[in-house]
Amino acid sequence: MKTYYLHLRAFSCDLCQGPVVTGSTAVRERDIEKETEITQVGAICLSCGHRQSEATAPGRTRDFPPVLWEPPKAASWETRRALIVRCSIVKNYIEQ
């Protein structure tokens, strides 16, 4: 049985010293196997919006325990289309 996990990490921003939050998702086919299908969600400073993908100061990273995450349910075409539109709007906003 597949299980899905959300991983979160926080560290200090190089520009403003605010909190940068980064995340990834992963899948385990079985409980005793390694995680696969690891997908980086992205990283952003919550104070200034800087996109810093990695911590530069050693020992300043906080890793939070993985959270069990339910996979998305099968959706109708209308729901998928609405999600695609929302995702593209968010992506455009983040890339600005």
C-alpha distances in whole Angstrom, upper triangle without the diagonal:
4,7,10,13,17,19,23,26,30,33,37,38,41,43,43,41,39,35,33,30,27,23,20,17,14,10,8,6,6,8,11,11,14,13,13,15,17,19,23,23,27,30,33,35,35,39,41,38,38,35,35,32,32,34,37,39,37,36,36,32,30,26,24,21,18,17,13,13,12,12,15,15,17,21,24,26,28,26,25,28,29,26,28,31,30,28,31,33,32,31,35,36,34,36,39
4,7,10,14,16,20,23,27,30,34,35,37,39,40,38,36,32,30,26,23,20,17,13,10,7,6,4,6,8,11,10,12,10,10,11,13,16,19,20,23,26,29,32,32,36,37,34,34,31,31,28,29,31,34,35,34,33,33,29,27,23,21,19,15,14,11,11,10,9,13,14,15,19,22,24,26,24,22,26,26,23,24,28,27,25,28,30,28,28,32,32,30,32,35
4,7,10,13,17,20,24,27,30,32,35,37,37,35,33,29,27,23,21,17,14,11,8,6,5,7,7,8,11,11,11,9,10,11,12,14,17,18,21,23,26,29,29,33,34,32,32,29,29,26,26,28,32,33,32,30,30,26,24,20,18,15,12,10,7,8,8,8,12,14,16,19,23,25,27,23,22,26,26,23,24,27,26,24,27,29,26,26,30,31,28,30,34
4,7,10,14,17,20,24,27,28,31,33,33,32,29,26,23,20,17,13,11,7,6,5,7,9,11,11,14,13,12,9,10,10,10,11,14,14,17,20,23,25,25,29,30,28,28,25,25,22,23,25,29,30,29,28,27,23,21,18,16,13,10,8,6,5,6,6,10,13,15,18,22,23,25,21,20,23,23,20,21,24,22,20,23,25,23,23,27,27,25,27,30
4,6,10,13,17,20,24,25,28,30,30,28,26,22,20,16,14,10,8,6,5,6,8,11,12,12,14,13,12,9,10,10,9,11,12,12,15,17,20,22,22,26,28,25,25,23,22,20,20,22,25,27,26,24,23,19,17,14,12,10,6,5,5,5,8,9,12,15,18,20,24,26,27,23,22,25,24,21,22,25,23,20,23,25,22,22,26,26,23,25,28
4,7,10,14,17,20,22,25,27,26,25,22,18,16,13,11,7,6,5,7,9,12,15,16,15,17,16,14,11,12,12,10,10,10,9,12,14,16,19,19,22,24,22,22,19,19,17,18,19,23,24,23,22,21,17,15,12,10,9,6,5,7,6,10,11,13,16,19,21,24,26,26,23,21,24,23,20,21,23,21,18,21,23,19,19,23,23,20,22,25
4,7,11,14,17,19,22,24,24,22,20,16,14,11,8,5,5,6,8,11,13,17,18,16,18,17,14,11,13,13,10,10,9,9,11,12,15,17,17,21,22,20,20,18,17,14,15,16,19,20,20,18,17,13,11,8,7,7,5,7,9,10,13,14,17,20,23,25,28,29,29,26,25,27,26,22,23,25,23,20,23,24,20,20,24,23,20,22,25
4,7,11,14,16,19,21,20,18,16,12,10,7,6,5,7,9,11,15,17,21,21,20,21,20,18,15,16,16,13,12,10,10,10,10,12,13,14,17,19,17,17,15,14,12,13,13,17,18,18,16,14,11,9,6,6,8,7,9,12,12,16,17,19,22,25,26,30,31,31,27,26,28,26,23,24,25,22,20,23,23,19,19,23,21,18,21,23
4,7,11,13,15,18,18,15,14,10,8,6,5,6,9,12,14,18,19,23,24,22,23,22,19,17,18,18,15,14,11,11,11,9,11,12,13,16,17,16,16,14,12,11,10,10,13,14,14,13,11,7,6,5,6,9,10,12,15,16,20,21,23,26,29,30,33,34,34,30,29,31,29,26,26,28,25,22,24,25,21,21,23,22,19,21,23
4,7,9,13,15,14,12,10,6,5,5,6,9,12,15,18,21,23,27,28,26,27,26,23,21,22,22,18,17,14,13,12,9,10,9,10,13,15,14,13,13,11,11,10,9,12,12,13,12,9,6,5,7,8,12,13,15,18,19,23,24,25,29,32,32,35,36,35,32,31,32,31,27,28,29,26,23,25,25,21,21,23,22,18,20,22
4,7,9,12,12,9,8,6,5,7,9,12,15,18,21,24,26,30,31,29,30,28,25,23,24,24,20,19,16,16,13,10,10,9,11,12,14,14,12,12,10,10,8,6,9,8,10,9,6,5,6,9,11,15,17,19,22,23,26,27,29,32,35,35,38,39,38,35,34,35,33,30,30,31,28,26,27,27,23,22,24,23,19,21,22
4,6,9,8,5,6,5,6,9,11,15,18,21,24,28,30,34,34,33,33,32,29,27,28,27,23,22,19,18,15,12,11,8,10,10,11,12,11,12,9,11,10,7,8,8,11,11,7,8,10,13,15,19,20,22,26,26,29,30,31,35,38,38,41,41,40,37,36,36,35,31,32,32,29,27,28,27,24,23,25,22,19,21,21
4,5,6,4,5,6,6,9,11,15,18,22,25,29,31,35,36,35,35,34,30,28,29,28,24,22,18,18,14,11,9,6,9,9,9,9,8,9,7,10,9,8,9,9,13,14,11,11,13,15,18,21,22,24,27,27,30,31,32,35,38,37,40,40,39,36,35,35,33,30,30,30,27,25,26,25,22,21,22,20,17,18,18
4,6,6,8,10,9,13,14,18,21,25,27,31,33,37,38,37,37,36,32,30,30,29,26,24,20,20,16,13,12,9,12,12,11,12,9,10,8,11,10,8,8,9,12,14,12,13,15,18,21,24,25,27,30,30,34,34,35,38,40,40,43,42,42,39,37,37,36,33,32,32,30,28,28,27,24,23,23,22,18,19,19
4,6,8,11,11,14,16,20,23,27,30,33,36,39,41,40,40,39,35,33,33,32,28,26,22,21,18,14,12,9,12,10,8,10,8,10,9,13,13,12,11,12,16,18,15,16,18,21,23,27,28,29,32,32,35,35,36,39,41,41,43,42,41,39,37,37,35,33,32,32,29,27,27,26,23,22,22,20,18,18,17
4,5,9,10,14,16,20,23,27,30,34,36,40,41,40,41,39,36,34,34,33,29,27,23,22,19,15,12,9,10,8,7,10,9,12,11,15,15,13,13,13,17,18,15,16,18,20,22,26,27,28,32,31,34,35,35,39,41,41,43,43,41,39,38,38,35,33,33,32,29,28,28,27,23,23,23,21,18,19,19
4,7,9,12,15,19,22,26,28,32,34,38,39,37,38,37,34,32,32,31,28,26,22,21,18,14,12,9,10,9,9,12,11,13,11,14,13,11,11,11,14,15,11,13,14,17,19,23,25,26,30,30,33,34,35,38,41,41,43,43,42,39,38,38,36,33,34,33,30,28,29,28,25,24,25,23,20,21,21
4,6,10,13,17,20,24,27,30,33,36,37,36,37,36,33,30,31,30,26,24,21,19,16,13,10,6,7,5,7,10,10,12,11,14,14,12,13,13,16,16,12,13,13,16,17,21,23,24,27,27,30,31,32,35,38,37,40,40,39,36,35,35,33,30,31,31,27,26,27,25,22,22,23,20,18,20,19
4,6,10,13,17,20,23,27,29,33,34,32,33,32,29,27,28,27,23,21,18,16,14,10,8,6,6,7,9,10,10,11,10,12,12,11,13,13,15,15,11,10,10,13,14,17,19,20,23,23,27,28,28,32,35,35,37,37,37,33,32,33,31,28,29,29,25,24,25,24,20,21,22,20,17,19,20
4,7,10,14,17,20,24,27,30,31,30,31,30,27,24,25,23,20,18,14,13,10,7,5,4,6,8,9,9,8,8,7,9,9,9,12,12,15,15,11,10,10,12,13,17,17,19,22,22,25,26,26,30,32,32,35,35,34,31,30,31,29,26,26,26,23,21,22,22,18,18,20,17,14,16,17
4,7,11,14,17,21,23,27,28,27,28,27,24,21,22,20,17,15,12,10,8,6,6,6,7,10,12,10,11,10,9,9,10,10,14,15,16,16,13,10,10,10,11,14,14,15,18,18,21,22,23,26,29,29,32,32,31,28,27,28,26,23,24,24,21,19,21,20,17,17,19,17,14,16,18
4,7,11,14,18,20,24,25,24,26,24,21,18,18,17,13,11,8,7,6,4,7,9,10,14,14,12,12,9,9,7,9,10,14,15,16,16,14,11,11,10,11,13,13,14,17,16,19,20,21,24,27,27,30,30,30,27,25,27,25,22,22,23,20,18,19,20,16,15,18,17,13,15,18
4,7,10,14,17,20,22,21,23,21,18,15,15,14,10,9,6,5,6,7,10,12,13,17,18,15,15,12,12,10,11,13,17,18,19,18,16,13,12,10,10,12,10,11,13,13,16,16,17,21,23,24,27,28,28,24,23,25,23,20,20,22,19,16,19,19,16,15,19,18,15,17,20
4,7,11,14,17,19,18,20,18,15,11,11,10,7,5,4,5,7,9,13,16,17,20,21,18,18,15,14,12,13,15,19,21,21,20,19,15,14,12,12,12,10,11,12,11,14,14,15,19,21,23,26,26,27,24,22,24,23,19,19,22,20,16,19,20,17,16,20,20,16,18,21
4,7,10,14,16,16,18,16,13,9,9,8,6,5,7,7,10,13,16,19,20,24,24,21,21,18,18,15,17,19,22,24,24,23,22,18,17,14,13,12,9,10,10,9,11,10,13,16,18,20,23,24,25,22,20,22,22,18,19,21,19,16,19,21,18,17,21,21,19,20,24
4,7,10,12,13,14,12,10,6,6,5,4,6,9,10,14,16,20,22,23,27,28,25,25,22,21,18,19,21,24,26,25,24,24,20,19,15,14,13,10,10,10,9,11,11,13,17,19,21,24,25,27,23,21,24,24,21,21,24,22,19,22,24,22,21,24,25,22,24,27
4,7,9,10,12,10,9,5,5,6,7,9,12,14,17,20,23,26,27,31,31,29,28,25,25,21,22,24,28,29,28,27,27,23,22,18,17,15,11,12,10,9,11,10,13,15,17,20,23,25,27,23,22,25,25,22,22,25,24,21,24,26,24,23,27,28,25,27,30
4,5,7,8,6,6,5,6,8,10,13,16,17,21,23,26,29,30,33,35,32,32,28,28,24,24,26,30,31,29,28,28,24,23,19,18,15,12,13,11,11,12,12,15,18,19,23,26,27,29,26,25,28,28,25,26,29,28,25,28,30,28,27,31,31,29,30,34
4,7,9,7,8,8,8,10,12,15,19,20,24,26,30,33,33,37,38,35,35,32,31,27,28,30,33,34,33,32,32,28,27,23,22,19,16,16,13,14,14,13,16,18,19,22,26,27,30,27,25,29,29,26,27,30,29,27,30,32,30,29,33,34,32,33,37
4,6,5,8,9,11,13,15,18,21,23,26,28,32,34,35,38,40,37,37,34,33,29,29,31,34,35,33,32,32,29,27,23,22,18,16,16,13,15,15,15,19,20,22,25,28,30,33,30,28,32,32,29,30,34,32,30,33,35,33,32,36,37,34,36,39
4,6,8,9,12,15,16,19,21,23,26,28,31,33,33,37,39,36,36,33,32,29,28,30,33,33,31,30,30,26,24,21,19,16,13,14,12,14,15,16,20,21,24,27,30,32,34,31,30,33,34,30,32,35,33,31,34,36,33,33,37,37,34,36,39
4,7,9,12,16,16,20,22,24,27,29,32,34,35,38,40,38,37,34,33,29,29,30,33,33,31,29,30,27,25,21,20,17,15,17,15,17,19,19,23,25,27,30,34,35,37,34,33,36,37,33,34,37,36,33,36,38,35,35,38,39,36,37,41
4,7,9,12,13,17,20,22,25,27,30,33,34,37,38,36,35,32,31,27,26,28,31,32,30,28,29,26,24,21,20,17,15,17,15,17,18,18,22,24,25,29,32,33,36,33,31,34,35,31,32,35,34,31,34,36,33,32,36,37,34,35,39
4,6,10,11,14,17,19,22,24,27,30,31,34,35,33,32,29,27,23,23,24,27,28,26,25,26,23,22,18,18,16,13,15,15,16,18,18,21,24,25,28,32,33,35,32,30,33,33,30,30,33,32,29,31,34,31,30,33,34,31,32,35
4,7,7,11,13,16,18,21,24,27,28,31,32,30,29,26,24,21,21,23,26,27,25,24,25,21,20,17,16,14,11,13,12,13,15,15,18,21,23,25,29,30,32,29,26,29,30,26,26,30,28,25,28,30,27,26,30,30,27,28,32
4,5,9,12,15,18,20,24,27,28,32,32,29,28,25,24,20,21,23,26,28,27,26,27,23,22,19,19,17,14,15,14,14,16,14,17,20,21,24,27,27,30,27,24,27,28,24,24,28,27,23,25,28,26,24,28,29,26,27,31
4,6,10,12,15,18,22,25,27,30,30,27,27,23,22,19,20,23,26,28,27,27,27,23,23,19,19,18,15,16,15,14,15,13,15,18,19,21,24,24,26,24,21,24,25,21,21,24,23,20,22,25,23,21,24,26,23,24,28
4,7,9,12,15,19,22,23,27,27,24,23,20,19,15,16,19,22,24,24,24,23,20,19,16,16,16,13,14,14,13,15,14,16,19,21,23,26,26,27,25,22,24,25,21,21,24,23,19,21,24,21,19,23,24,21,22,25
4,6,9,12,16,19,21,24,24,21,20,17,17,13,15,18,21,24,24,24,23,19,19,17,17,17,14,15,15,14,15,14,15,18,20,21,24,24,25,22,20,22,22,18,18,20,19,16,17,20,17,16,19,20,17,18,22
4,6,9,12,16,18,21,21,18,17,13,13,10,12,15,18,21,21,21,20,17,17,15,15,16,14,15,16,15,17,16,17,21,22,23,26,26,26,24,21,23,22,19,18,20,19,15,17,19,16,14,17,18,15,15,19
4,7,10,14,15,18,19,15,15,12,13,10,13,16,19,22,22,22,21,17,17,15,15,16,14,14,16,14,16,15,15,19,21,21,24,24,24,21,19,20,20,16,16,18,16,12,14,16,12,11,15,15,12,13,17
4,7,11,12,16,15,12,11,8,9,7,10,13,16,19,20,21,19,16,16,15,16,18,16,17,19,17,19,19,19,23,24,24,27,26,26,24,21,22,21,18,17,19,16,13,15,15,12,10,13,13,10,11,14
4,7,9,12,12,9,9,6,6,6,8,11,14,16,18,18,16,13,14,14,15,17,17,18,20,19,22,21,22,26,27,27,30,30,29,26,25,25,24,21,20,21,19,16,17,17,14,12,15,14,10,11,14
4,6,9,8,6,6,5,6,8,10,12,14,16,19,19,16,14,15,15,16,19,19,20,22,21,24,24,24,27,29,29,31,31,30,27,26,26,25,22,21,21,19,16,17,17,13,13,14,12,9,11,12
4,5,6,5,5,6,7,10,11,11,14,15,18,18,15,14,14,16,17,20,20,21,24,23,26,27,27,30,33,32,34,34,33,30,29,29,27,25,25,24,21,20,21,19,16,16,17,14,11,13,14
4,6,6,8,10,11,13,15,15,17,18,20,20,16,15,15,17,17,20,21,21,24,23,25,26,26,30,32,31,34,34,32,29,29,29,27,24,25,24,21,20,21,19,16,16,18,15,12,15,15
4,6,8,11,12,15,16,16,17,18,21,21,17,17,17,19,20,23,24,24,27,27,29,30,30,33,36,35,37,37,35,32,32,32,29,27,27,27,23,22,23,21,18,19,19,16,14,16,16
4,6,9,11,14,16,16,17,18,21,22,19,18,19,21,22,25,26,26,29,28,31,31,31,34,36,35,37,37,35,33,32,31,29,27,27,26,23,22,22,20,17,17,17,14,12,14,13
4,6,9,12,14,15,17,19,22,22,19,18,19,20,21,24,24,25,27,26,28,28,28,31,33,32,34,33,32,29,28,28,26,24,23,22,20,18,18,17,14,14,14,11,9,11,10
4,6,9,12,13,14,16,19,20,18,17,18,20,21,24,24,25,28,27,29,29,29,33,34,34,36,35,34,31,30,30,28,25,25,24,22,20,20,19,16,15,15,13,10,11,11
4,6,9,11,13,16,18,20,17,16,17,18,20,23,22,23,26,25,27,27,27,30,32,31,33,33,32,29,28,28,26,23,23,23,20,18,18,17,14,13,14,12,9,9,11
4,6,8,9,12,15,16,14,13,15,16,18,21,21,23,25,25,28,27,28,32,33,33,36,35,35,32,30,30,29,26,25,26,23,21,21,21,18,16,17,16,13,13,14
4,7,10,13,14,16,14,12,14,14,17,19,19,21,23,23,25,25,26,30,31,32,34,33,34,31,29,29,29,25,24,25,23,20,21,21,18,16,18,17,13,14,16
4,6,9,11,12,11,9,12,13,16,18,18,21,24,24,27,27,28,32,34,34,37,37,37,34,32,33,32,28,28,29,27,24,24,25,22,20,22,21,17,17,20
4,6,7,9,8,7,10,12,15,18,19,22,25,25,28,29,30,34,36,37,40,40,40,37,35,36,35,31,31,32,29,26,27,27,24,23,24,23,19,20,22
4,6,9,9,9,13,15,18,21,23,25,28,29,32,33,34,38,40,40,43,43,43,40,38,39,38,34,34,35,32,29,30,30,27,25,27,25,22,22,23
4,7,6,8,12,14,18,21,23,26,29,30,33,34,36,39,42,42,45,45,45,42,40,41,40,37,36,37,35,32,33,33,29,28,29,28,24,25,26
4,6,7,11,13,17,20,22,25,28,29,33,34,36,39,42,43,46,46,46,43,41,42,41,38,38,39,36,33,34,35,31,30,32,30,27,27,29
4,6,9,11,14,17,20,23,26,28,31,33,35,38,41,42,45,46,46,43,41,43,41,38,38,39,36,34,35,35,32,31,33,31,28,29,30
4,7,10,13,16,19,21,25,26,30,31,33,37,39,40,43,44,44,40,39,40,39,35,36,37,34,31,33,33,29,28,30,28,25,26,28
4,6,10,13,15,18,21,23,26,28,29,33,36,37,40,40,40,37,36,37,36,32,33,34,31,28,30,30,26,26,28,26,23,24,26
4,6,10,12,15,19,20,24,25,27,31,34,35,38,39,39,35,34,36,35,31,32,33,30,28,30,30,26,26,28,27,23,25,27
4,7,9,12,15,17,21,22,25,28,31,32,36,37,37,33,32,34,33,29,30,32,29,26,29,29,25,25,28,27,23,25,27
4,6,9,12,14,18,20,22,26,29,30,34,35,35,31,30,33,31,28,29,31,28,25,28,28,25,25,28,27,23,26,28
4,6,10,12,16,18,21,24,27,29,33,34,35,31,30,33,32,28,29,31,28,26,29,30,26,26,30,29,26,28,31
4,7,9,13,15,18,21,24,26,29,31,32,28,27,30,29,25,26,29,26,24,27,28,24,24,28,27,24,27,30
4,6,10,12,15,18,21,23,27,29,29,25,25,28,26,23,25,27,24,22,26,26,23,24,27,27,24,27,29
4,7,10,13,15,19,21,25,27,27,24,23,26,25,22,24,27,24,22,26,27,24,25,28,28,26,28,31
4,6,9,12,15,17,21,23,24,20,19,23,22,18,20,23,21,19,23,24,21,22,26,25,23,26,29
4,6,9,12,14,18,20,21,18,17,21,20,17,19,22,20,19,22,24,22,23,26,26,25,27,30
4,6,9,12,15,17,19,15,14,18,18,15,17,20,18,17,20,22,20,21,25,25,24,26,29
4,7,8,12,14,15,12,11,15,14,12,14,17,16,15,18,20,18,19,23,23,23,25,28
4,6,10,12,14,11,11,15,15,13,15,18,17,17,20,22,21,22,25,26,26,28,31
4,7,10,12,9,9,13,14,12,14,17,17,17,20,22,22,23,25,27,27,28,31
4,7,8,6,6,10,11,10,12,15,15,15,18,20,20,21,24,25,25,27,30
4,5,5,6,9,10,11,12,14,16,16,18,20,21,22,24,26,27,28,31
4,5,5,6,9,10,10,12,14,15,16,18,20,21,22,24,25,27,29
4,5,5,6,9,10,11,12,14,16,17,18,20,21,23,24,26,28
4,5,5,6,9,10,11,12,14,15,16,18,20,21,22,24,26
4,5,5,6,9,10,10,12,14,15,16,18,20,21,22,24
4,5,5,6,9,10,11,12,14,15,17,19,20,21,23
4,5,5,6,9,10,11,12,14,16,17,18,20,22
4,5,5,6,9,10,10,12,14,15,16,18,20
4,5,5,6,9,10,10,12,14,15,16,18
4,6,5,6,9,10,11,12,14,15,17
4,5,5,6,9,10,11,12,14,16
4,5,5,6,9,10,10,12,14
4,5,5,6,9,10,10,12
4,5,5,6,9,10,11
4,5,5,6,9,10
4,5,5,6,9
4,6,5,6
4,6,5
4,6
4
